[in-house]
Amino acid sequence: MRMTNKIMQNNSLYNINQNKILEDKLTNQMTNQSKIVRPSDDPVVAIRALRLRSNVASVTQYHDKNAADADQWLTVTADALKTIDEVLKSLYEQATGAANKYLTSDDLDIILEQMDSLTKEFYDSGNVDYAGRYVFSGFRTDTAITFSSEDIAQMDKDSVSYEITEKIGYEGISTINYTDFSVLDKGLPPGISADESYEQYVTNNTLYRFRLSYDEVDGKDKDGNNTVPVLTKNGLPVTDINTTPYETAEDAYKAVIDGTEKGIAYIPSTGELVFSEAYYQTLDKGDKFEITYNKSNWEDGDINPVHYFPCTETKTVGGQTKQTVYNKVKEDQDIYYDVGFNQKIQVNTVTDEVFTHNVRRDMDDFYHQSRQQLEEIETKISDIEKKMEEVPEGSQAYEELAAQLKGANKAATYIRENIQKKFENQITKYQKYRDDNDLAITNNATRGSRLDLITERLSNQKATFKELQTDNEGIDITQVAVELSSAELTYQAALMATGKIMQTNLMNYI
């Protein structure tokens, strides 16, 4: 084969270009710290790189974002539950101290003021949020568990009411003790003289009731007509509720005690449906009740029913009435975070696990019953004693007042005993509320411990995948530097050799 100068030139140029390509490849590897620039450089490395990059991205998302967010949520929840435990502990201590005291109405006012403040803090702690999301509100993370003053102002403007349905089992029926000393006002029955004593007509009575989750519920509709709750027992309507709501709890209690009310007395102001022991005996232990009622009078701090009950909100805006149904079908409100490959963890504690209505309603009982009766009987005793000072001792009027005073003192003894028993019962209740909160704390801590283990594993996985990624795509800088230096020398030598070849051609020999 005849080798011409042109062929030699072409071969030289081709080899020089190949050296430049190698030098460019090594330069790119040095600057990019990667073995490949494009998939065609090494298809096997490229495929493995795509998989490893996907793994690193997923683990980074789980470790740096999802797990971190979940940890913050659990931490905020844990802090709130710790505060709640302190609040319930303080309420427990208040009830313990009060159960051992011979209370006057002034003493009771001081204790109730402290307990009321703690009760407000109990629910305020439930409105804690994380990054603008309320942590105890289930899926409704944009809705606090209690109404604020701004909510109330808007509700008054829009005329908002709720139709609420509560489910109460037989075991949910509670009792109240009520001291009837009305004889001190209305006098002894005809034919009974004062020397036979007022004391025998002062009685302490046990009543039974359904206590709704709210007080100040509706007793009239928008047209001013009387309304009563719809009560069903085992799915069948109960028609024993008096169709005329009682204005005060005292009127209802007395009507049940004296037998005027033989069925169920409805008291909108206290949120109670009260009945006698005789009626209670007609019920069976397996009975299940549903009570549907309306509430349109809301106050700052009231618990939002949408977190607890099937309810229908009716709102009038600009003359247009809009209804929204909540919890028609009861669903779990648990929020889960993806924190690993096919791994989820619950981050929230649901409202009804901790924030029972009963903490507020127990305080309502103290105000509606205990405090009111104690204040009334102390006033009655004071009035009688003042009257006795104004009449001659030994006179018929004096003896009449003395008999009344004995009856009043008996009533005061009953009332103080009832208050003491209520505080004793309240100790048990607060301990039960603390137990529920402790369970929530334990569950939250268990999730946190599991998350810590998952986070540690994710951290190890992240380090492993990054190491594999580096091994797959990364370069040995020393080796590449040597190869690049060698390629540069080879390139320079090739240029020198080609230059000498290009200086000589066939004409030099002719």
C-alpha positions as CSV (number, residue, x, y, z in Angstrom):
1,M,0.0,0.0,0.0
2,R,1.4,3.4,-1.0
3,M,1.6,5.8,2.0
4,T,1.2,9.3,0.9
5,N,1.9,12.5,2.8
6,K,-1.8,13.3,2.8
7,I,-2.5,9.9,4.6
8,M,0.2,10.6,7.1
9,Q,-1.3,14.1,7.8
10,N,-4.8,12.8,8.2
11,N,-3.6,10.0,10.6
12,S,-1.6,12.5,12.6
13,L,-4.6,14.9,12.9
14,Y,-6.9,12.1,13.9
15,N,-4.5,10.9,16.6
16,I,-4.0,14.5,17.9
17,N,-7.8,14.9,18.1
18,Q,-8.2,11.6,20.0
19,N,-5.6,12.9,22.5
20,K,-7.6,16.1,22.8
21,I,-10.8,14.1,23.4
22,L,-9.1,12.1,26.2
23,E,-7.7,15.3,27.7
24,D,-11.1,17.0,27.6
25,K,-12.7,13.9,29.3
26,L,-10.1,13.9,32.0
27,T,-10.5,17.7,32.5
28,N,-14.3,17.3,32.8
29,Q,-13.9,14.5,35.3
30,M,-11.5,16.7,37.3
31,T,-13.8,19.7,37.3
32,N,-17.1,17.7,37.8
33,Q,-15.7,15.2,40.2
34,S,-17.7,12.6,38.3
35,K,-16.8,9.7,36.1
36,I,-19.4,10.5,33.5
37,V,-20.7,13.6,31.9
38,R,-23.3,11.9,29.8
39,P,-24.9,8.4,30.0
40,S,-23.0,7.2,26.9
41,D,-19.8,7.7,28.8
42,D,-20.6,4.6,30.9
43,P,-24.2,3.2,30.7
44,V,-23.7,0.9,33.7
45,V,-22.5,3.7,35.9
46,A,-25.3,6.0,34.6
47,I,-28.1,3.5,35.4
48,R,-26.7,2.8,38.9
49,A,-26.3,6.6,39.4
50,L,-29.9,7.2,38.7
51,R,-31.0,4.6,41.2
52,L,-28.7,5.8,43.9
53,R,-29.6,9.5,43.3
54,S,-33.3,8.5,43.7
55,N,-32.6,6.7,46.9
56,V,-30.6,9.6,48.3
57,A,-33.4,12.1,47.4
58,S,-36.0,9.9,49.0
59,V,-34.0,9.3,52.2
60,T,-33.2,13.0,52.4
61,Q,-36.9,13.9,52.1
62,Y,-37.8,11.4,54.8
63,H,-34.9,12.4,57.1
64,D,-34.5,16.1,56.7
65,K,-38.1,17.1,56.1
66,N,-40.8,14.5,57.0
67,A,-39.1,13.1,60.1
68,A,-38.0,16.5,61.3
69,D,-41.5,17.9,60.9
70,A,-43.0,14.9,62.7
71,D,-40.5,15.3,65.5
72,Q,-41.5,19.0,65.9
73,W,-45.2,18.2,66.0
74,L,-44.7,15.5,68.6
75,T,-42.5,17.9,70.7
76,V,-45.1,20.6,70.6
77,T,-47.8,18.1,71.6
78,A,-45.6,16.7,74.5
79,D,-45.0,20.2,75.9
80,A,-48.8,21.0,75.8
81,L,-49.6,17.7,77.5
82,K,-47.1,18.4,80.2
83,T,-48.7,21.7,80.8
84,I,-52.1,20.1,81.0
85,D,-50.8,17.6,83.5
86,E,-49.6,20.4,85.7
87,V,-53.0,22.1,85.4
88,L,-54.9,18.9,86.3
89,K,-52.5,18.3,89.2
90,S,-53.3,21.8,90.5
91,L,-57.1,21.2,90.2
92,Y,-56.6,17.9,92.0
93,E,-54.8,19.7,94.8
94,Q,-57.5,22.4,95.0
95,A,-60.2,19.8,95.3
96,T,-58.2,17.8,97.9
97,G,-57.8,20.9,100.1
98,A,-61.4,22.0,99.7
99,A,-62.8,18.6,100.7
100,N,-61.3,19.0,104.1
101,K,-62.6,22.5,104.9
102,Y,-65.7,23.8,106.5
103,L,-66.5,26.2,103.7
104,T,-68.3,29.5,103.8
105,S,-69.5,31.1,100.6
106,D,-66.5,33.4,100.6
107,D,-64.1,30.5,101.0
108,L,-65.9,28.7,98.1
109,D,-65.7,31.8,95.9
110,I,-61.9,31.9,96.4
111,I,-61.5,28.3,95.6
112,L,-63.8,28.3,92.6
113,E,-62.1,31.4,91.2
114,Q,-58.7,29.6,91.3
115,M,-60.2,26.4,89.8
116,D,-62.0,28.4,87.1
117,S,-58.8,30.0,86.1
118,L,-57.1,26.6,85.9
119,T,-60.0,25.2,83.9
120,K,-59.6,28.0,81.3
121,E,-55.9,27.2,81.1
122,F,-56.7,23.6,80.5
123,Y,-58.6,24.3,77.3
124,D,-56.3,27.1,76.3
125,S,-53.5,24.6,76.3
126,G,-55.5,22.6,73.7
127,N,-55.2,25.6,71.3
128,V,-51.5,25.2,70.9
129,D,-50.4,25.2,67.2
130,Y,-47.3,24.2,65.2
131,A,-46.5,26.2,62.1
132,G,-50.1,27.6,62.0
133,R,-51.7,24.2,62.5
134,Y,-53.6,23.3,65.7
135,V,-52.1,20.1,66.9
136,F,-55.1,18.7,68.7
137,S,-57.8,19.4,66.1
138,G,-57.5,16.3,63.9
139,F,-57.9,17.0,60.2
140,R,-59.3,20.4,61.0
141,T,-55.9,21.9,61.7
142,D,-57.1,25.4,60.9
143,T,-59.8,25.3,63.6
144,A,-59.1,25.8,67.3
145,I,-60.8,23.6,69.8
146,T,-62.5,26.5,71.5
147,F,-64.2,29.7,70.2
148,S,-62.3,32.9,70.5
149,S,-63.8,36.4,71.1
150,E,-63.3,37.1,67.4
151,D,-65.3,33.9,66.6
152,I,-68.1,35.0,68.9
153,A,-68.3,38.4,67.4
154,Q,-68.6,36.9,63.9
155,M,-71.1,34.3,65.0
156,D,-73.3,37.0,66.6
157,K,-73.1,38.9,63.3
158,D,-74.0,35.9,61.2
159,S,-76.5,34.4,63.6
160,V,-74.8,31.0,64.0
161,S,-76.4,28.1,65.8
162,Y,-75.6,24.4,66.0
163,E,-77.9,21.4,66.2
164,I,-75.9,18.9,68.3
165,T,-76.4,15.1,68.8
166,E,-74.9,13.5,71.8
167,K,-74.8,9.8,72.6
168,I,-75.1,8.8,76.3
169,G,-75.1,5.3,77.7
170,Y,-76.9,4.2,80.8
171,E,-73.6,4.6,82.7
172,G,-73.5,8.3,81.6
173,I,-76.5,9.1,83.8
174,S,-75.2,11.1,86.8
175,T,-76.6,12.1,90.1
176,I,-76.9,15.4,92.0
177,N,-77.7,16.2,95.6
178,Y,-80.1,19.0,96.2
179,T,-81.2,20.4,99.6
180,D,-84.8,21.6,99.6
181,F,-85.3,24.3,102.3
182,S,-88.2,26.1,100.6
183,V,-90.3,25.6,103.7
184,L,-88.3,28.5,105.3
185,D,-89.9,30.8,102.7
186,K,-93.3,29.4,102.2
187,G,-93.9,28.4,105.8
188,L,-95.1,25.1,107.4
189,P,-98.0,23.2,105.9
190,P,-101.5,24.1,107.3
191,G,-102.1,22.6,110.7
192,I,-98.4,22.2,111.6
193,S,-97.1,24.4,114.5
194,A,-93.6,25.9,114.7
195,D,-92.8,23.9,117.8
196,E,-93.1,20.7,115.7
197,S,-90.0,22.2,113.9
198,Y,-89.1,23.3,110.4
199,E,-86.3,20.8,110.5
200,Q,-88.4,17.8,109.4
201,Y,-89.4,19.7,106.2
202,V,-85.8,20.4,105.2
203,T,-84.8,17.5,103.0
204,N,-81.7,16.4,101.2
205,N,-82.5,14.7,97.9
206,T,-80.8,12.7,95.2
207,L,-81.8,13.4,91.6
208,Y,-80.8,11.8,88.4
209,R,-80.0,13.5,85.1
210,F,-78.6,13.6,81.6
211,R,-75.9,16.3,81.7
212,L,-75.4,17.8,78.3
213,S,-71.9,19.0,77.2
214,Y,-73.0,22.6,77.2
215,D,-75.0,24.9,79.4
216,E,-77.1,27.9,78.1
217,V,-78.7,25.7,75.4
218,D,-81.8,26.8,73.5
219,G,-85.2,26.5,75.2
220,K,-87.0,28.5,72.5
221,D,-86.8,28.6,68.8
222,K,-86.3,31.7,66.7
223,D,-90.0,32.5,66.8
224,G,-90.1,32.3,70.6
225,N,-91.8,29.0,70.9
226,N,-90.7,26.5,73.6
227,T,-88.4,23.7,72.4
228,V,-87.1,20.6,74.1
229,P,-84.4,18.2,73.0
230,V,-85.2,15.1,70.9
231,L,-84.4,12.1,73.2
232,T,-84.3,8.6,71.9
233,K,-83.8,5.4,73.8
234,N,-82.4,2.5,71.8
235,G,-83.5,4.3,68.7
236,L,-87.1,4.9,69.8
237,P,-88.4,8.3,70.7
238,V,-88.8,9.2,74.4
239,T,-91.9,11.4,75.0
240,D,-91.5,11.9,78.8
241,I,-89.8,15.3,78.5
242,N,-91.9,18.2,79.8
243,T,-92.7,20.3,76.8
244,T,-92.2,23.5,78.9
245,P,-88.5,24.1,79.8
246,Y,-87.9,25.2,83.3
247,E,-86.5,28.7,83.8
248,T,-84.2,27.8,86.7
249,A,-82.6,24.6,88.0
250,E,-84.2,25.2,91.4
251,D,-87.7,25.1,90.0
252,A,-87.0,21.9,88.1
253,Y,-85.4,20.2,91.1
254,K,-88.3,21.1,93.4
255,A,-90.8,19.9,90.8
256,V,-89.1,16.5,90.6
257,I,-88.8,16.2,94.4
258,D,-92.4,17.0,95.2
259,G,-93.7,14.8,92.4
260,T,-95.1,17.6,90.3
261,E,-92.8,16.6,87.5
262,K,-93.2,12.8,87.0
263,G,-91.2,12.7,83.8
264,I,-88.0,14.5,82.7
265,A,-87.5,18.2,83.5
266,Y,-85.5,20.1,80.9
267,I,-83.3,23.0,82.1
268,P,-81.8,25.0,79.2
269,S,-79.8,27.3,81.5
270,T,-77.8,24.5,83.1
271,G,-77.9,22.0,80.2
272,E,-79.6,19.3,82.2
273,L,-82.5,16.8,81.8
274,V,-83.4,15.9,85.4
275,F,-85.6,13.0,86.7
276,S,-86.5,11.2,89.8
277,E,-85.2,7.9,91.2
278,A,-88.6,6.3,90.4
279,Y,-88.2,7.2,86.7
280,Y,-84.5,6.1,86.8
281,Q,-85.7,2.6,88.0
282,T,-87.7,2.2,84.8
283,L,-84.4,2.3,82.7
284,D,-82.3,-0.7,81.9
285,K,-78.5,-0.9,82.1
286,G,-78.2,-1.7,78.4
287,D,-80.1,1.4,77.3
288,K,-78.4,3.7,74.8
289,F,-79.6,7.3,74.5
290,E,-79.3,10.0,71.8
291,I,-80.1,13.6,72.7
292,T,-80.4,16.2,69.9
293,Y,-80.6,19.9,71.0
294,N,-79.8,23.4,69.7
295,K,-77.4,25.9,71.0
296,S,-77.1,29.4,69.6
297,N,-75.7,31.3,72.6
298,W,-72.0,30.9,72.5
299,E,-69.3,32.5,74.6
300,D,-65.5,33.0,74.4
301,G,-63.8,29.8,75.5
302,D,-66.8,27.5,74.6
303,I,-65.7,24.2,73.0
304,N,-66.3,24.0,69.3
305,P,-68.7,21.0,68.8
306,V,-67.4,20.1,65.3
307,H,-64.5,18.4,67.0
308,Y,-66.7,16.1,69.0
309,F,-70.3,15.5,67.8
310,P,-72.4,15.0,64.8
311,C,-73.8,18.5,64.3
312,T,-75.3,20.9,61.8
313,E,-74.2,24.5,61.7
314,T,-76.8,27.0,60.5
315,K,-75.5,30.4,59.5
316,T,-77.3,33.4,58.1
317,V,-75.1,35.7,55.9
318,G,-76.6,38.5,54.0
319,G,-80.1,37.1,54.3
320,Q,-78.9,33.7,52.9
321,T,-79.1,30.7,55.3
322,K,-76.4,28.1,54.9
323,Q,-76.2,24.7,56.6
324,T,-73.0,22.7,57.1
325,V,-73.1,19.1,58.4
326,Y,-70.2,17.9,60.4
327,N,-69.3,14.3,61.5
328,K,-72.3,12.7,59.9
329,V,-70.2,9.6,59.8
330,K,-67.6,9.4,62.6
331,E,-64.1,9.1,61.2
332,D,-60.7,8.8,62.8
333,Q,-58.9,12.1,62.8
334,D,-55.4,10.6,63.1
335,I,-52.7,12.3,61.0
336,Y,-49.9,10.1,59.7
337,Y,-46.5,11.2,58.3
338,D,-44.5,9.1,55.8
339,V,-41.1,8.8,57.5
340,G,-39.5,6.0,55.6
341,F,-40.0,3.4,52.9
342,N,-43.5,2.0,53.5
343,Q,-43.4,3.4,57.1
344,K,-45.9,5.8,58.6
345,I,-46.2,7.3,62.1
346,Q,-49.1,9.1,63.8
347,V,-48.1,12.5,64.9
348,N,-51.3,14.0,66.5
349,T,-53.3,13.5,69.6
350,V,-57.0,13.9,68.9
351,T,-59.1,16.4,70.9
352,D,-61.4,14.0,72.7
353,E,-58.5,11.9,74.0
354,V,-57.7,14.6,76.5
355,F,-60.1,17.6,76.3
356,T,-63.3,16.3,77.8
357,H,-66.2,18.7,78.2
358,N,-66.6,17.4,81.8
359,V,-63.8,19.5,83.2
360,R,-65.8,22.6,82.3
361,R,-69.1,21.1,83.2
362,D,-67.9,20.1,86.6
363,M,-67.1,23.7,87.3
364,D,-70.6,24.7,86.0
365,D,-72.1,22.3,88.7
366,F,-70.2,24.1,91.4
367,Y,-71.5,27.5,90.2
368,H,-75.1,26.5,89.4
369,Q,-75.7,24.3,92.5
370,S,-73.1,24.4,95.3
371,R,-72.2,28.0,95.4
372,Q,-75.7,29.3,94.8
373,Q,-77.3,27.1,97.5
374,L,-74.5,27.9,100.1
375,E,-74.9,31.6,99.5
376,E,-78.7,31.4,99.8
377,I,-78.7,29.5,103.0
378,E,-76.1,31.8,104.6
379,T,-78.2,34.8,103.6
380,K,-81.2,33.1,105.1
381,I,-79.5,32.3,108.4
382,S,-78.2,35.9,108.6
383,D,-81.7,37.3,107.9
384,I,-83.3,35.1,110.6
385,E,-80.7,36.0,113.2
386,K,-81.2,39.7,112.5
387,K,-85.0,39.3,112.9
388,M,-84.5,37.4,116.2
389,E,-82.6,40.4,117.6
390,E,-85.6,42.6,116.8
391,V,-88.2,40.6,118.8
392,P,-88.4,39.8,122.5
393,E,-86.8,36.5,123.5
394,G,-89.5,34.0,124.5
395,S,-92.2,35.5,122.4
396,Q,-94.1,33.5,119.9
397,A,-92.4,35.3,117.0
398,Y,-89.0,34.6,118.6
399,E,-89.9,30.9,119.0
400,E,-91.1,30.8,115.3
401,L,-87.8,32.3,114.2
402,A,-85.8,30.0,116.4
403,A,-87.5,27.0,114.8
404,Q,-86.7,28.5,111.4
405,L,-83.1,28.9,112.4
406,K,-82.9,25.2,113.3
407,G,-84.2,24.3,109.9
408,A,-81.8,26.7,108.2
409,N,-78.8,25.3,110.1
410,K,-79.9,21.8,109.2
411,A,-80.1,22.9,105.5
412,A,-76.6,24.5,105.9
413,T,-75.2,21.2,107.2
414,Y,-76.7,19.3,104.3
415,I,-75.4,21.8,101.8
416,R,-71.9,21.8,103.3
417,E,-71.9,18.0,103.3
418,N,-73.0,18.0,99.7
419,I,-70.2,20.4,98.8
420,Q,-67.7,18.3,100.7
421,K,-68.9,15.1,98.9
422,K,-68.7,16.9,95.6
423,F,-65.1,17.9,96.2
424,E,-64.3,14.3,97.3
425,N,-65.9,13.0,94.1
426,Q,-64.1,15.7,92.1
427,I,-60.7,14.4,93.4
428,T,-61.6,11.0,91.7
429,K,-62.7,12.8,88.6
430,Y,-59.5,14.9,88.3
431,Q,-57.5,11.8,88.8
432,K,-59.4,10.2,86.0
433,Y,-58.7,13.2,83.8
434,R,-55.0,13.0,84.7
435,D,-55.0,9.3,83.9
436,D,-56.4,10.0,80.4
437,N,-53.8,12.7,79.9
438,D,-51.0,10.4,81.2
439,L,-52.1,7.8,78.6
440,A,-51.9,10.5,75.9
441,I,-48.4,11.5,77.1
442,T,-47.4,7.8,77.0
443,N,-48.7,7.3,73.5
444,N,-47.1,10.5,72.3
445,A,-43.7,9.5,73.9
446,T,-44.0,6.1,72.3
447,R,-44.4,7.6,68.9
448,G,-41.5,9.9,69.6
449,S,-39.3,6.9,70.6
450,R,-40.2,5.0,67.5
451,L,-39.5,8.1,65.4
452,D,-36.1,8.5,67.0
453,L,-35.2,4.9,65.9
454,I,-36.5,5.6,62.4
455,T,-34.6,8.8,62.2
456,E,-31.3,7.1,63.3
457,R,-31.8,4.4,60.7
458,L,-32.6,7.0,58.0
459,S,-29.4,8.9,58.9
460,N,-27.4,5.7,58.5
461,Q,-29.2,4.9,55.2
462,K,-28.5,8.4,54.0
463,A,-24.8,8.1,54.8
464,T,-24.6,4.7,53.1
465,F,-26.4,5.8,49.9
466,K,-24.2,8.8,49.6
467,E,-21.1,6.7,50.0
468,L,-22.3,4.3,47.4
469,Q,-23.2,7.3,45.1
470,T,-19.7,8.6,45.6
471,D,-18.1,5.2,44.9
472,N,-20.2,4.8,41.8
473,E,-19.8,8.3,40.3
474,G,-16.9,9.8,42.0
475,I,-13.3,9.8,40.8
476,D,-9.9,9.1,42.3
477,I,-8.5,12.6,42.0
478,T,-4.8,11.5,42.2
479,Q,-5.3,8.9,39.5
480,V,-7.2,11.4,37.2
481,A,-4.5,14.1,37.8
482,V,-1.8,11.6,36.7
483,E,-3.7,10.6,33.7
484,L,-4.4,14.2,32.7
485,S,-0.7,15.1,33.1
486,S,0.2,12.1,30.9
487,A,-2.4,13.0,28.3
488,E,-1.0,16.6,28.2
489,L,2.6,15.2,27.7
490,T,1.4,12.8,25.0
491,Y,-0.4,15.6,23.3
492,Q,2.6,17.9,23.3
493,A,4.8,15.0,21.9
494,A,2.3,14.3,19.2
495,L,2.4,17.9,18.1
496,M,6.2,17.9,17.9
497,A,6.2,14.6,15.9
498,T,3.6,15.8,13.6
499,G,5.4,19.0,13.0
500,K,8.5,17.2,11.9
501,I,6.5,15.0,9.5
502,M,4.7,17.9,8.0
503,Q,8.1,19.7,7.2
504,T,9.1,17.0,4.7
505,N,7.2,16.0,1.5
506,L,8.0,14.2,-1.8
507,M,9.3,17.3,-3.5
508,N,12.3,17.3,-1.2
509,Y,13.6,14.2,-2.9
510,I,13.0,15.2,-6.5
